[in-house]
Amino acid sequence: MLRGVARASAPARLTGRRSYSHIAPGSRSPRAVLCFATASAAAAGILWYTTSAANVIHNDAPSSVEVRMKGADEKRRSSDAELTTLVWGANRTHVLEDDLPESIRVPTPSEWFDNIALRDLALHENHAACVDARGDVYQWGDGFFGNEPGSSHGKPRLTLRGKNITHLQLTRSRVFALSASGRIYVLSSRQADQALPTGAQTPASTPWWGTGWPWGEEEEVDFTEITPKEKLKRGEKFVQISAGTDHMLALTSEGRTFAHPITLNANSHGQLGFRRCDVPAPADLEHIHLPHKHPRVPLELTPKSIADPYAHSTPAIRLLGSSPKNLEALIGKEAAAAGLDDSNIRFSDKLFEVPALRGVKVDRIATGGRSSFVKTTTGKVLGWGANEFGQIGLGANVTLEAITVPTEVVLWRATPATMRTTCVDVFAGGDLTMFEVERSDGSGMPYIDVLSCGNGQWGGLGNALYSNAQSTPVRAKNVSGLLEYSEAAKNLQAIVPETISISPTGHVLLTLDTRKHAGPGGGGKDVVAWGANFDYQLGNGKRGSVPTPTVLQTPDGERLMLQRRVAKEVRDMRGQVWKKSIEVEQRAVAGWNNSVVYWKICS
């Protein structure tokens, strides 16, 4: 192309010189005029061609997405940020960053978190929250600022401070924060609802004085603490929390499991594990901080399948009067008369121990949207709650839509009698559940399988099939039974999934610990993604669900490897240096139609 332009431009210049030097004013012949017009037209054509060449799209040209991401990647490499957070997927409610487009096709750097390592990060549909290095909570998103999608928005705002928070869980209306001391705090997900009432005392962890009263500090947002109904043992504290759509589970250091009703719909499918509890009387919520005894209202949260067992029956066979006439059938007569407001963060201030799990020592909890799971110290899994899509994993013979009592999940179906199966971890999100199990028959090296069940309509099961109901846990492809050579042990060792993040909207991010046995010069940890992909949440630049686990790649076509390093310095969300020479690692999180890879402080 360039040679053609050079050949065409040389005669034009010569022709132009001849016509100008040999034609005198007032004596132009018709031939000379024609020659001059031809030369001018040729020069104009060449000028147009050279100036518009940048807009020509060739067959071998990279896509616009690759060009845009190449520029973003060069910008990231040329910046001074040692720690960079990557985001992609849906950004309509600005939970990823306000300066980025509403749809981000491939992993893109976020300037909000340059040189920032977090303790935790959580994403919801319209709002998000994180815990910075100092243990303070920041919130952002259109749902937090109260803006409609596409309107004005802002950067992360400090809300809960000075509590040494380590872990977060989000619901549509609440933010639950677990502190290093084992306390559980709750605050609203909307900035407008966090304003302190006029004349109200400062919210506190203690019953009657302000949080910072001895030091002269005052809180700026309204929050409260959730305490257990049953007394904890000496030295016992909460170490894990996990929230579904309307309920939350909490685990203590002694292996006891507690549940908390977030709304009146908390036990719609039996996901609490109990029906009877109590909440503060609505008339006494303004005085809940005072030390005197407060009146309480008994609740009886009846699952819908029990309150109306014929809800899905045809009118021809449905019993007359079987449908609940009012709210009394679901929450009890006294609670219905009290006029409870479950939008208030003080609607329920207690955690209640799950009766069926008393005496059962648990070391892992997980919640789906309307389901609950616990893993015992012996490697067994119990599940209860919604089961319309088979997300509890009880097999094809169990067709109940709600499991109201913790029930053991059998994970050794279709395996030889000599095969020993032990659950290592359990993960849940939305209507999907995944179990990480170790299998061993005593004759070879143990290996790890990832089993999945539930709603795989968008390929979230990972078995290369699209199925909207899977009640028997199936083996996910490409991430099960993996082995690699260990330089230290001089033999094959199992590749263990480090974390699995399941989005409520149907996509999955799994991190493989491919670095543990890599030896000297080994890389990072592979990220495998699959499931729903309508908003580019899988990071491959395409729209279209993927039913098979696929290694996530960078815009340059290389594997995206999560790294672990010692950062020269770690900053908090205010941009101030917190500490230097801190060990940090990258962590992948699946949000609502989006994904994030951020730097997490190693504990």
HELIX and SHEET records of a PDB file:
HELIX    1   1 LEU A    2  HIS A   22  1                                  21    
HELIX    2   2 PRO A   30  THR A   51  1                                  22    
HELIX    3   3 ALA A   53  ASN A   55  5                                   3    
HELIX    4   4 SER A   64  SER A   78  1                                  15    
HELIX    5   5 GLU A  111  PHE A  113  5                                   3    
HELIX    6   6 ASP A  142  PHE A  145  1                                   4    
HELIX    7   7 GLN A  191  GLN A  194  5                                   4    
HELIX    8   8 TRP A  213  TRP A  215  5                                   3    
HELIX    9   9 PRO A  282  HIS A  287  5                                   6    
HELIX   10  10 LYS A  304  ALA A  307  1                                   4    
HELIX   11  11 GLU A  328  ILE A  331  1                                   4    
HELIX   12  12 LYS A  333  ALA A  338  1                                   6    
HELIX   13  13 PRO A  355  LEU A  357  5                                   3    
SHEET    1   A 5 SER A 103  SER A 110  0                                        
SHEET    2   A 5 THR A  85  ALA A  90 -1                                        
SHEET    3   A 5 ASN A 594  ILE A 601 -1                                        
SHEET    4   A 5 VAL A 577  ALA A 590 -1                                        
SHEET    5   A 5 ARG A 564  ARG A 571 -1                                        
SHEET    1   B 4 ASP A 120  LEU A 123  0                                        
SHEET    2   B 4 ALA A 128  VAL A 131 -1                                        
SHEET    3   B 4 VAL A 137  TRP A 140 -1                                        
SHEET    4   B 4 ARG A 157  LEU A 160 -1                                        
SHEET    1   C 8 ILE A 165  LEU A 170  0                                        
SHEET    2   C 8 ARG A 174  SER A 179 -1                                        
SHEET    3   C 8 ILE A 184  SER A 188 -1                                        
SHEET    4   C 8 PHE A 223  PRO A 228 -1                                        
SHEET    5   C 8 LYS A 350  GLU A 353  1                                        
SHEET    6   C 8 THR A 257  PRO A 261 -1                                        
SHEET    7   C 8 HIS A 247  THR A 252 -1                                        
SHEET    8   C 8 PHE A 238  ALA A 243 -1                                        
SHEET    1   D 2 ARG A 276  PRO A 280  0                                        
SHEET    2   D 2 ARG A 296  GLU A 300 -1                                        
SHEET    1   E 4 VAL A 362  THR A 367  0                                        
SHEET    2   E 4 SER A 371  THR A 376 -1                                        
SHEET    3   E 4 VAL A 381  ALA A 386 -1                                        
SHEET    4   E 4 ALA A 402  GLU A 408 -1                                        
SHEET    1   F 4 ARG A 420  GLY A 429  0                                        
SHEET    2   F 4 LEU A 432  SER A 440 -1                                        
SHEET    3   F 4 TYR A 447  GLY A 456 -1                                        
SHEET    4   F 4 SER A 467  ARG A 475 -1                                        
SHEET    1   G 2 LEU A 483  SER A 486  0                                        
SHEET    2   G 2 ASN A 491  ALA A 494 -1                                        
SHEET    1   H 4 PRO A 497  ILE A 502  0                                        
SHEET    2   H 4 HIS A 507  LEU A 512 -1                                        
SHEET    3   H 4 LYS A 525  GLY A 531 -1                                        
SHEET    4   H 4 VAL A 546  VAL A 551 -1                                        
SHEET    1   I 4 PRO A 497  ILE A 502  0                                        
SHEET    2   I 4 HIS A 507  LEU A 512 -1                                        
SHEET    3   I 4 LYS A 525  GLY A 531 -1                                        
SHEET    4   I 4 MET A 561  LEU A 562 -1                                        
END                                                                             
